[in-house]
Amino acid sequence: MRFSALRILKEGLTGNTGWGPLWRTPEPKASYDAIIIGGGGHGLSTAYYLAKNHGLTNIAVIEKGYLGGGNVGRNTTIVRANYMLPGNSEFYSHSLKLWEGMEADLNFNAMHSQRGIINLFHSDGQRDAYARRGNAMINQGDDAILLDTQGCRKLLPYLDYDQTRFPIYGGLYHKRGGTARHDAVAWGYARGADQLGVDLIQQCEVTGFLIENGVCKGVQTTRGDIRAPKVGMVVAGRSGQVAEMAGFRLPVESHVLQAFVTEGLKPCIDHVITYGMGHFYISQSDKGGLVFGGDLDYYPSYAQRGNLPMAEHVVEAGMTLMPMIGKAKMLRSWGGIMDMTPDGSPIIDKSPIEGLYVDAGWCYGGFKAVPASGWCMAHLMATDHSHDVAKRFRLDRFRTGHVIDEESTGSQHNLH
Ligand SMILES: Cc1cc2nc3c(=O)[nH]c(=O)nc-3n(C[C@H](O)[C@H](O)[C@H](O)COP(=O)(O)OP(=O)(O)OC[C@H]3O[C@@H](n4cnc5c(N)ncnc54)[C@H](O)[C@@H]3O)c2cc1C
């Protein structure tokens, strides 16, 4: 089934009776050429690119819940380039390019919207830091424009520019950044993978590994053992737990991150905005809800919900920046489990067990990484070599000291 304007017209005229399910619901087979654990964005894109780029189609994605029920369907949907760090920058540049062709490639509308991201700054020192960040982005081949207060006022007239404590000095404008409908990204990759022959097995939890003489031969699941010579572990916030089942530890702590959405409003915010004096970022969804978030809840947890102090903190920051949002009613909030590494950067590498590969440590920025993570993890699993843009995402970098430090503060940023 291909989506096209003609098809939509035809279905509209014939009572929408011709749409089929987007993917099959197969029973798990006894063995595959490769298994991906985790039906989030990264697991599904890994399966898709394994099939599409490497011709490996006898694959299963094993998901303990439903496809897209994890962080991929819980995030605040921001897609952008990376800011500065070699190691991360080239990876995220690659990812942004893949985003730009993804919907055409998957023949699926993920509502990718390059509406631009503006990082606000509030002091001379912060302006210097953002100018440096912008220059690094341009050098990397991404885009950035430094706006002064007037430039910001033109684009974002509703902000409170004259607050005495943190007046807005300007912003760093990244035009190719924006948002995408998060669960549609999971559905698009799921449909694409299914069409290439990948079995998507939902409601099937991996409970252990079949390890023989130090080699991974498959997984134990709630629906029986499934064998495969290559197994990819792509379980985001559960990475530490699943690695423990295989008998090794990952340098990952799991923390809660919350997001919030208001009632639907008429279009009023047409960019993604980040506040430079507090951890607050906001955009407006196509349904009209203001979608915003802040910092981690700062205690390790596997609960997919957060606590009130962070909700209060986030809303306070929002009110400081744009008092008008005080009039909107907050509809919902939710949490997701973030797999935080000490340097804030991911891992795409072989594990200490032969045949078992790890894709983890996406912290609170892994949505924008979905295409490139799948691309690079598929490359690693198919060729046994790291992709050029993911070479620095090594598991042993915390032992050797070759870290890619996003903030130089470790995973508990507020404690440093
Ligand atoms: C509130 C919030 C806001 C965020 N905002 C942004 C943002 O604006 N921009 C951005 O780039 N990133 C953002 N992120 C981060 C981003 O969503 C994640 O880094 C990314 O989605 C993680 O990868 P994933 O999609 O594969 O994870 P998930 O969707 O969590 O996929 C992992 C899957 O593994 C499955 N699984 C776990 N254990 C097992 C098992 N034993 N057996 C079988 N299956 C298993 C889980 O059920 C889950 O479906 C945000 C995250 C949250 C929570």
The ligand as an SDF file (V2000), in Angstrom:
LIG
                    3D

 53 58  0  0  0  0  0  0  0  0999 V2000
    9.9680   13.6890   27.9440 C   0  0  0  0  0  0  0  0  0  0  0  0
   11.0300   13.4490   26.9200 C   0  0  0  0  0  0  0  0  0  0  0  0
   11.3830   14.4700   26.0490 C   0  0  0  0  0  0  0  0  0  0  0  0
   12.3660   14.2500   25.0770 C   0  0  0  0  0  0  0  0  0  0  0  0
   12.6100   15.2300   24.1550 N   0  0  0  0  0  0  0  0  0  0  0  0
   13.4700   14.9960   23.1200 C   0  0  0  0  0  0  0  0  0  0  0  0
   13.6030   15.9610   22.0870 C   0  0  0  0  0  0  0  0  0  0  0  0
   12.8970   16.9680   22.0610 O   0  0  0  0  0  0  0  0  0  0  0  0
   14.4980   15.7180   21.1030 N   0  0  0  0  0  0  0  0  0  0  0  0
   15.2750   14.5930   21.1010 C   0  0  0  0  0  0  0  0  0  0  0  0
   16.1100   14.4510   20.2110 O   0  0  0  0  0  0  0  0  0  0  0  0
   15.1250   13.6280   22.0700 N   0  0  0  0  0  0  0  0  0  0  0  0
   14.2350   13.8040   23.0550 C   0  0  0  0  0  0  0  0  0  0  0  0
   14.0440   12.8390   24.0160 N   0  0  0  0  0  0  0  0  0  0  0  0
   14.8800   11.6210   24.0020 C   0  0  0  0  0  0  0  0  0  0  0  0
   14.4250   10.5740   23.0180 C   0  0  0  0  0  0  0  0  0  0  0  0
   13.0320   10.4080   23.0510 O   0  0  0  0  0  0  0  0  0  0  0  0
   15.1170    9.2330   23.3450 C   0  0  0  0  0  0  0  0  0  0  0  0
   16.5030    9.4360   23.4720 O   0  0  0  0  0  0  0  0  0  0  0  0
   14.9060    8.1880   22.2590 C   0  0  0  0  0  0  0  0  0  0  0  0
   13.5560    8.1080   21.9000 O   0  0  0  0  0  0  0  0  0  0  0  0
   15.4040    6.8200   22.7840 C   0  0  0  0  0  0  0  0  0  0  0  0
   15.4430    5.8370   21.8020 O   0  0  0  0  0  0  0  0  0  0  0  0
   14.1930    4.9040   21.3740 P   0  0  0  0  0  0  0  0  0  0  0  0
   13.2470    5.7050   20.5680 O   0  0  0  0  0  0  0  0  0  0  0  0
   14.7020    3.7090   20.6840 O   0  0  0  0  0  0  0  0  0  0  0  0
   13.6070    4.5290   22.7960 O   0  0  0  0  0  0  0  0  0  0  0  0
   12.2330    3.7580   23.2520 P   0  0  0  0  0  0  0  0  0  0  0  0
   11.1130    4.3010   22.4030 O   0  0  0  0  0  0  0  0  0  0  0  0
   12.1670    3.8950   24.6810 O   0  0  0  0  0  0  0  0  0  0  0  0
   12.5360    2.3040   22.7400 O   0  0  0  0  0  0  0  0  0  0  0  0
   13.0860    1.2640   23.5390 C   0  0  0  0  0  0  0  0  0  0  0  0
   12.1190    0.1000   23.4920 C   0  0  0  0  0  0  0  0  0  0  0  0
   12.7050   -1.0410   24.0900 O   0  0  0  0  0  0  0  0  0  0  0  0
   11.6790   -1.7880   24.6750 C   0  0  0  0  0  0  0  0  0  0  0  0
   12.2420   -2.7320   25.6520 N   0  0  0  0  0  0  0  0  0  0  0  0
   12.8840   -2.4510   26.8120 C   0  0  0  0  0  0  0  0  0  0  0  0
   13.2480   -3.5760   27.4500 N   0  0  0  0  0  0  0  0  0  0  0  0
   12.8330   -4.6070   26.6650 C   0  0  0  0  0  0  0  0  0  0  0  0
   12.8940   -6.0180   26.7890 C   0  0  0  0  0  0  0  0  0  0  0  0
   13.4760   -6.6080   27.8500 N   0  0  0  0  0  0  0  0  0  0  0  0
   12.3450   -6.7830   25.8070 N   0  0  0  0  0  0  0  0  0  0  0  0
   11.7500   -6.2010   24.7220 C   0  0  0  0  0  0  0  0  0  0  0  0
   11.6570   -4.8720   24.5710 N   0  0  0  0  0  0  0  0  0  0  0  0
   12.1940   -4.0790   25.5170 C   0  0  0  0  0  0  0  0  0  0  0  0
   10.7940   -0.7310   25.3340 C   0  0  0  0  0  0  0  0  0  0  0  0
    9.4890   -1.2090   25.6160 O   0  0  0  0  0  0  0  0  0  0  0  0
   10.8280    0.3870   24.2720 C   0  0  0  0  0  0  0  0  0  0  0  0
    9.7100    0.3440   23.3990 O   0  0  0  0  0  0  0  0  0  0  0  0
   13.0560   13.0070   25.0100 C   0  0  0  0  0  0  0  0  0  0  0  0
   12.6820   11.9800   25.8780 C   0  0  0  0  0  0  0  0  0  0  0  0
   11.6620   12.1870   26.8150 C   0  0  0  0  0  0  0  0  0  0  0  0
   11.2460   11.0700   27.7190 C   0  0  0  0  0  0  0  0  0  0  0  0
  1  2  1  0
  2  3  1  0
  2 52  2  0
  3  4  2  0
  4  5  1  0
  4 50  1  0
  5  6  2  0
  6  7  1  0
  6 13  1  0
  7  8  2  0
  7  9  1  0
  9 10  1  0
 10 11  2  0
 10 12  1  0
 12 13  2  0
 13 14  1  0
 14 15  1  0
 14 50  1  0
 15 16  1  0
 16 17  1  0
 16 18  1  0
 18 19  1  0
 18 20  1  0
 20 21  1  0
 20 22  1  0
 22 23  1  0
 23 24  1  0
 24 25  2  0
 24 26  1  0
 24 27  1  0
 27 28  1  0
 28 29  2  0
 28 30  1  0
 28 31  1  0
 31 32  1  0
 32 33  1  0
 33 34  1  0
 33 48  1  0
 34 35  1  0
 35 36  1  0
 35 46  1  0
 36 37  1  0
 36 45  1  0
 37 38  2  0
 38 39  1  0
 39 40  1  0
 39 45  2  0
 40 41  1  0
 40 42  2  0
 42 43  1  0
 43 44  2  0
 44 45  1  0
 46 47  1  0
 46 48  1  0
 48 49  1  0
 50 51  2  0
 51 52  1  0
 52 53  1  0
M  END
$$$$
